[in-house]
Amino acid sequence: MDASKPAPVLVAAGGTGGHLFPAVALAGVLAERGIAVHLATDRRAVQFGDAFSNDAIHVIASATVRSRNPVALAQTAAMLGYGFTQAWTLIGRLRPAAVIGFGGYPTVPPVLAAAWRGVPSLIHEANAVVGRANRLLAPRVNAIATTFPDIFSNAPELAAKATLTGNPVRSAVIAAATVPYVSPGETMRLLVFGGSQGARIMADTVPAAIARLNAGLRARLHIVQQAREEDLARVRQAYASLPVATEVAPFFADLPARIAASHLVVSRSGASTVAELAAIGRPSILVPLPHAIDQDQFANAGVLERAGGALRLVQDVFTPQRLAGEITTLAQAPQRLAAMAAAARSIGRLDAANRLADLVVKVAGIAAKH
């Protein structure tokens, strides 16, 4: 290792966009400060492109606790134990200045190994409630970064370690945030997506809701909708039968720009989605993922709803009739849409990556170029 350069930082994140995107944003800021960043993750990370070079990505075994069945628990423990051994070896080889976990069970082996090796460590909690992996790790790390305030109000010893940074967003989101919200005129742009993996409920509900709109409003709409591969044909056919202007695809690489171009967003309420809606400042109808053990998406959507930037509809009431009614009401009140956009923007944190980088540098005790 070049003694003239600061030691690298190891970030640990699960392979979904909600965990990886903040890690990517932090890595970009640390790189600007002259700090190399390596990623410990699971095998799903490959779908999110080349944010890290191949030699800086380290696949660590992990497993999620999904069942209380003794056999399943034993298998999960064995996999996490194997991942811990891999992480212990990796940290010994990299000798990082700090290890940062971004939530999810793939972060458990690297962050635990760091704690046991005496390497400075911290976790970032993206959601409005603390996830299971971070609940396990929180007592063992040096510092905790949070997206929302007061999430440790019932745990003073953890609150003392917490710093409010916000949820780091990608450079594409920061660019999109420069686009001002313009109320709909002759065209109203509706963006529909279900998170990085898509959501069947959007395919089931949104086209049927659009079919219930009056012809005049439907003629004004331009709909961009994410649909899973298995739902593509039926969603496209449903729209073609109306007809209505649409673009339907399984994935949009330029999603932040599409959020900025929209007048209304209908989506799930994962941590990254909520952070991006707030950073860019767009009104939304949010449908939290149901049945989640931590109910994190419900809590996330509640933050935007209380700010006045979103409507939160639990999935049981997210029917074609209800959605058609909400779209109609909002389309008739452009001033309300503009107010929702401003309210969402008021809680956005475009400087979250820099704030988190400051905390990392402090915890790691390294000097970095600014």
C-alpha positions as CSV (number, residue, x, y, z in Angstrom):
1,M,0.0,0.0,0.0
2,D,1.3,3.5,-0.9
3,A,2.0,5.2,2.4
4,S,1.3,8.6,0.8
5,K,-2.3,7.7,0.2
6,P,-5.0,7.3,2.9
7,A,-6.1,3.8,3.6
8,P,-9.2,2.7,1.6
9,V,-12.7,2.5,3.0
10,L,-14.8,-0.6,2.7
11,V,-18.5,-0.1,2.2
12,A,-20.9,-3.1,2.7
13,A,-24.3,-3.1,1.0
14,G,-26.8,-5.6,-0.1
15,G,-27.3,-6.0,-3.9
16,T,-30.5,-4.0,-4.2
17,G,-30.7,-0.4,-5.4
18,G,-32.0,0.8,-2.0
19,H,-28.8,-0.4,-0.4
20,L,-26.3,0.2,-3.2
21,F,-27.3,3.6,-4.4
22,P,-26.3,5.4,-1.2
23,A,-23.1,3.4,-1.1
24,V,-22.3,4.5,-4.7
25,A,-23.1,8.2,-3.8
26,L,-20.7,8.0,-0.8
27,A,-18.0,6.4,-2.8
28,G,-18.1,9.2,-5.3
29,V,-17.6,11.8,-2.7
30,L,-14.8,9.9,-0.9
31,A,-13.1,9.4,-4.3
32,E,-13.2,13.2,-4.8
33,R,-11.4,13.5,-1.4
34,G,-8.7,11.1,-2.5
35,I,-10.0,8.0,-0.6
36,A,-10.3,4.7,-2.5
37,V,-13.5,2.7,-1.8
38,H,-14.1,-1.0,-2.0
39,L,-17.5,-2.7,-1.9
40,A,-18.5,-5.9,0.0
41,T,-21.8,-7.1,-1.3
42,D,-23.7,-10.1,-2.5
43,R,-24.0,-11.5,-6.1
44,R,-27.0,-9.3,-7.0
45,A,-24.8,-6.2,-7.2
46,V,-23.8,-7.0,-10.8
47,Q,-27.1,-5.7,-12.1
48,F,-26.3,-2.1,-11.1
49,G,-23.4,-1.6,-13.5
50,D,-19.9,-0.5,-13.1
51,A,-20.0,2.0,-10.3
52,F,-17.1,0.1,-8.8
53,S,-14.2,-1.5,-10.7
54,N,-14.1,-5.3,-10.7
55,D,-11.1,-5.5,-8.4
56,A,-12.9,-3.3,-5.9
57,I,-16.0,-5.5,-5.6
58,H,-15.8,-8.4,-3.1
59,V,-18.7,-10.9,-2.9
60,I,-19.3,-12.0,0.7
61,A,-21.6,-14.9,1.6
62,S,-24.7,-13.9,3.5
63,A,-28.2,-15.0,4.2
64,T,-31.4,-13.4,5.4
65,V,-33.4,-14.7,8.3
66,R,-36.7,-15.6,6.7
67,S,-38.0,-18.4,8.9
68,R,-37.9,-19.4,12.5
69,N,-37.6,-23.0,11.4
70,P,-34.6,-24.5,13.3
71,V,-33.1,-26.0,10.2
72,A,-33.5,-22.7,8.2
73,L,-32.0,-20.7,11.1
74,A,-29.0,-23.1,11.3
75,Q,-28.4,-22.8,7.5
76,T,-28.6,-19.0,7.8
77,A,-26.2,-19.0,10.7
78,A,-23.7,-21.2,8.8
79,M,-23.8,-18.9,5.8
80,L,-23.3,-15.8,7.8
81,G,-20.5,-17.6,9.6
82,Y,-18.8,-18.3,6.3
83,G,-19.3,-14.7,5.2
84,F,-17.7,-13.6,8.5
85,T,-14.6,-15.7,7.7
86,Q,-14.4,-14.2,4.2
87,A,-14.9,-10.6,5.6
88,W,-12.2,-11.2,8.3
89,T,-9.7,-12.2,5.7
90,L,-10.7,-9.4,3.3
91,I,-10.3,-6.7,6.1
92,G,-6.9,-8.2,7.0
93,R,-5.8,-7.9,3.4
94,L,-7.3,-4.4,2.7
95,R,-6.6,-2.9,6.1
96,P,-9.3,-0.3,5.6
97,A,-9.5,2.9,7.6
98,A,-13.2,2.2,8.3
99,V,-16.0,-0.2,7.3
100,I,-19.5,1.3,6.6
101,G,-22.6,-0.8,6.5
102,F,-25.7,0.3,4.5
103,G,-28.2,-2.2,5.8
104,G,-29.4,-5.6,4.9
105,Y,-27.9,-8.9,6.0
106,P,-25.0,-8.8,3.6
107,T,-23.6,-6.0,5.8
108,V,-23.5,-8.2,8.9
109,P,-20.3,-10.2,8.3
110,P,-18.1,-7.2,7.2
111,V,-19.3,-4.9,9.9
112,L,-19.0,-7.6,12.6
113,A,-15.6,-8.6,11.4
114,A,-14.5,-4.9,11.5
115,A,-15.8,-4.5,15.1
116,W,-13.9,-7.7,16.2
117,R,-10.7,-6.6,14.4
118,G,-10.9,-3.2,16.1
119,V,-11.4,-1.3,12.7
120,P,-13.6,1.8,13.0
121,S,-17.1,1.1,11.8
122,L,-20.4,2.8,11.3
123,I,-23.8,2.0,9.8
124,H,-26.2,4.0,7.8
125,E,-30.0,3.6,8.3
126,A,-31.9,4.7,5.2
127,N,-35.4,4.0,6.5
128,A,-37.7,5.7,9.1
129,V,-37.5,2.6,11.2
130,V,-34.4,0.6,12.0
131,G,-34.0,-2.6,10.1
132,R,-33.2,-6.0,11.7
133,A,-29.6,-6.1,10.5
134,N,-28.9,-2.6,11.7
135,R,-30.6,-3.3,15.0
136,L,-28.1,-6.2,15.4
137,L,-25.1,-4.0,14.5
138,A,-26.0,-0.7,16.1
139,P,-24.6,-1.5,19.6
140,R,-21.3,-2.8,18.0
141,V,-20.3,0.2,15.8
142,N,-18.6,3.4,16.5
143,A,-21.2,5.7,14.9
144,I,-24.7,5.6,13.3
145,A,-25.8,7.8,10.4
146,T,-29.6,8.3,10.0
147,T,-31.8,9.6,7.2
148,F,-34.6,10.6,9.6
149,P,-34.5,12.2,13.0
150,D,-35.4,10.5,16.3
151,I,-35.4,6.9,15.1
152,F,-33.5,5.9,18.3
153,S,-35.8,7.9,20.6
154,N,-36.4,4.8,22.8
155,A,-32.7,3.9,22.9
156,P,-30.6,6.7,24.5
157,E,-27.4,4.8,24.3
158,L,-27.8,4.4,20.5
159,A,-29.1,8.0,20.0
160,A,-25.9,9.2,21.5
161,K,-24.0,7.6,18.6
162,A,-26.4,8.8,15.9
163,T,-25.8,11.7,13.4
164,L,-28.5,12.9,11.0
165,T,-27.0,12.9,7.6
166,G,-29.9,12.1,5.2
167,N,-29.8,9.4,2.6
168,P,-27.1,9.9,-0.1
169,V,-28.4,10.2,-3.6
170,R,-26.7,9.6,-6.9
171,S,-25.2,12.3,-9.0
172,A,-28.0,11.8,-11.5
173,V,-30.5,12.7,-8.8
174,I,-28.6,15.8,-7.9
175,A,-28.7,16.8,-11.6
176,A,-32.4,16.1,-11.8
177,A,-33.0,18.2,-8.7
178,T,-32.0,21.3,-10.7
179,V,-35.2,20.9,-12.9
180,P,-38.0,23.0,-11.5
181,Y,-41.5,21.6,-11.1
182,V,-43.9,23.0,-13.7
183,S,-47.6,22.4,-13.2
184,P,-49.3,20.2,-15.9
185,G,-50.8,22.0,-18.9
186,E,-52.2,20.3,-21.9
187,T,-50.1,17.2,-21.1
188,M,-49.9,15.6,-17.6
189,R,-47.0,13.2,-17.2
190,L,-47.5,10.2,-14.9
191,L,-44.6,8.0,-13.8
192,V,-45.3,4.6,-12.4
193,F,-42.7,2.2,-10.9
194,G,-42.4,-0.4,-8.2
195,G,-38.8,-0.2,-7.0
196,S,-35.7,-1.9,-8.5
197,Q,-37.5,-5.2,-8.8
198,G,-40.8,-3.9,-10.1
199,A,-44.2,-4.6,-8.5
200,R,-47.1,-6.7,-9.8
201,I,-49.6,-4.5,-8.0
202,M,-48.7,-1.6,-10.4
203,A,-49.4,-3.8,-13.4
204,D,-52.7,-5.0,-11.9
205,T,-54.0,-1.6,-10.8
206,V,-52.7,1.3,-12.8
207,P,-53.9,0.4,-16.3
208,A,-57.3,-0.5,-14.9
209,A,-57.4,2.9,-13.1
210,I,-56.5,4.8,-16.3
211,A,-59.4,3.0,-18.0
212,R,-61.8,4.5,-15.5
213,L,-60.7,8.1,-16.1
214,N,-62.9,10.3,-18.3
215,A,-61.8,10.5,-21.9
216,G,-60.7,14.1,-21.7
217,L,-58.3,13.5,-18.8
218,R,-57.0,10.3,-20.4
219,A,-56.2,12.2,-23.6
220,R,-54.0,14.5,-21.6
221,L,-51.9,11.8,-20.0
222,H,-48.5,10.6,-21.0
223,I,-47.7,7.5,-18.9
224,V,-44.2,6.1,-18.3
225,Q,-44.5,2.8,-16.4
226,Q,-42.1,0.2,-15.2
227,A,-43.4,-3.4,-15.5
228,R,-41.8,-6.7,-14.8
229,E,-40.8,-8.8,-17.8
230,E,-43.7,-11.2,-17.0
231,D,-46.2,-8.3,-16.9
232,L,-45.0,-6.3,-20.0
233,A,-47.3,-7.8,-22.6
234,R,-50.5,-7.4,-20.6
235,V,-49.7,-3.9,-19.5
236,R,-48.9,-2.8,-23.0
237,Q,-52.1,-4.5,-24.3
238,A,-54.2,-2.8,-21.6
239,Y,-53.0,0.6,-22.6
240,A,-53.2,0.0,-26.3
241,S,-56.9,-0.8,-25.9
242,L,-57.7,2.5,-24.4
243,P,-55.8,4.2,-26.1
244,V,-53.4,6.4,-24.2
245,A,-49.9,7.7,-24.7
246,T,-47.5,5.3,-22.9
247,E,-44.0,4.0,-22.6
248,V,-43.7,0.7,-20.8
249,A,-40.4,-1.0,-20.0
250,P,-38.9,-3.3,-17.3
251,F,-36.2,-0.9,-16.3
252,F,-35.4,2.8,-16.8
253,A,-31.7,3.6,-16.5
254,D,-32.5,7.3,-16.4
255,L,-35.1,7.1,-13.7
256,P,-34.1,10.3,-11.9
257,A,-34.5,12.4,-15.1
258,R,-37.9,10.8,-15.6
259,I,-38.9,11.7,-12.1
260,A,-37.9,15.3,-12.8
261,A,-40.0,15.2,-16.0
262,S,-43.1,13.9,-14.3
263,H,-46.1,15.8,-12.8
264,L,-47.1,12.9,-10.5
265,V,-45.4,9.7,-9.4
266,V,-47.1,6.5,-8.4
267,S,-44.6,4.1,-6.7
268,R,-43.5,2.0,-3.8
269,S,-41.8,3.8,-0.9
270,G,-38.4,2.3,-0.5
271,A,-35.8,4.4,1.2
272,S,-34.0,5.4,-2.1
273,T,-37.3,6.2,-3.8
274,V,-38.5,8.5,-1.0
275,A,-35.0,10.2,-0.8
276,E,-35.1,10.8,-4.6
277,L,-38.7,12.1,-4.6
278,A,-37.7,14.5,-1.8
279,A,-34.4,15.6,-3.4
280,I,-36.0,16.2,-6.8
281,G,-39.3,17.5,-5.4
282,R,-42.2,15.7,-7.0
283,P,-45.7,14.9,-5.8
284,S,-46.4,11.2,-5.4
285,I,-48.9,8.5,-4.5
286,L,-47.0,6.0,-2.5
287,V,-48.0,2.3,-2.0
288,P,-45.9,0.7,0.7
289,L,-44.8,-2.9,0.3
290,P,-47.2,-4.8,2.6
291,H,-46.3,-7.6,5.1
292,A,-42.8,-6.3,5.6
293,I,-41.6,-7.3,9.1
294,D,-40.3,-3.8,9.9
295,Q,-43.0,-1.9,7.9
296,D,-40.2,0.4,6.8
297,Q,-41.9,1.5,3.5
298,F,-45.0,2.4,5.5
299,A,-42.9,4.6,7.8
300,N,-41.0,6.1,4.9
301,A,-44.2,7.1,3.0
302,G,-45.5,8.6,6.2
303,V,-42.6,11.0,6.4
304,L,-43.4,12.4,2.9
305,E,-47.2,12.4,3.7
306,R,-46.8,14.3,6.9
307,A,-44.6,16.9,5.1
308,G,-47.5,17.3,2.5
309,G,-45.6,15.9,-0.4
310,A,-47.3,12.6,-0.9
311,L,-50.5,10.5,-0.5
312,R,-49.9,7.2,1.3
313,L,-52.3,4.4,0.2
314,V,-51.9,1.0,1.8
315,Q,-52.1,-1.8,-0.7
316,D,-55.5,-3.0,0.4
317,V,-57.1,0.3,-0.6
318,F,-55.0,0.8,-3.7
319,T,-57.8,-0.2,-6.1
320,P,-58.4,1.0,-9.7
321,Q,-61.4,3.0,-8.4
322,R,-59.4,4.7,-5.6
323,L,-56.5,5.5,-7.8
324,A,-58.6,6.9,-10.6
325,G,-60.3,9.1,-8.1
326,E,-57.0,10.4,-6.7
327,I,-55.6,11.1,-10.2
328,T,-58.7,12.9,-11.2
329,T,-58.7,15.1,-8.1
330,L,-55.1,16.0,-8.4
331,A,-55.3,16.7,-12.2
332,Q,-58.1,19.2,-11.4
333,A,-55.9,20.9,-8.8
334,P,-52.6,21.9,-10.4
335,Q,-51.9,24.3,-7.5
336,R,-52.1,21.4,-5.1
337,L,-49.6,19.4,-7.2
338,A,-47.2,22.3,-7.1
339,A,-47.6,22.6,-3.4
340,M,-46.9,18.9,-2.9
341,A,-43.8,19.2,-5.1
342,A,-42.6,22.1,-2.9
343,A,-43.4,20.2,0.3
344,A,-41.5,17.1,-0.9
345,R,-38.5,19.3,-1.9
346,S,-38.5,20.9,1.5
347,I,-37.3,17.7,3.2
348,G,-34.8,16.7,0.5
349,R,-31.1,16.5,1.4
350,L,-28.9,17.0,-1.5
351,D,-25.8,17.3,0.7
352,A,-26.4,13.9,2.4
353,A,-23.4,12.2,0.7
354,N,-21.0,15.0,1.8
355,R,-22.5,14.9,5.4
356,L,-22.0,11.1,5.5
357,A,-18.4,11.5,4.1
358,D,-17.6,14.0,6.8
359,L,-18.8,11.4,9.4
360,V,-16.8,8.6,7.8
361,V,-13.6,10.7,7.8
362,K,-14.2,11.7,11.4
363,V,-14.8,8.1,12.6
364,A,-11.9,6.7,10.5
365,G,-9.5,9.4,11.7
366,I,-8.0,10.0,8.3
367,A,-7.0,13.1,6.5
368,A,-8.6,13.6,3.1
369,K,-8.5,16.1,0.3
370,H,-11.6,18.4,0.2
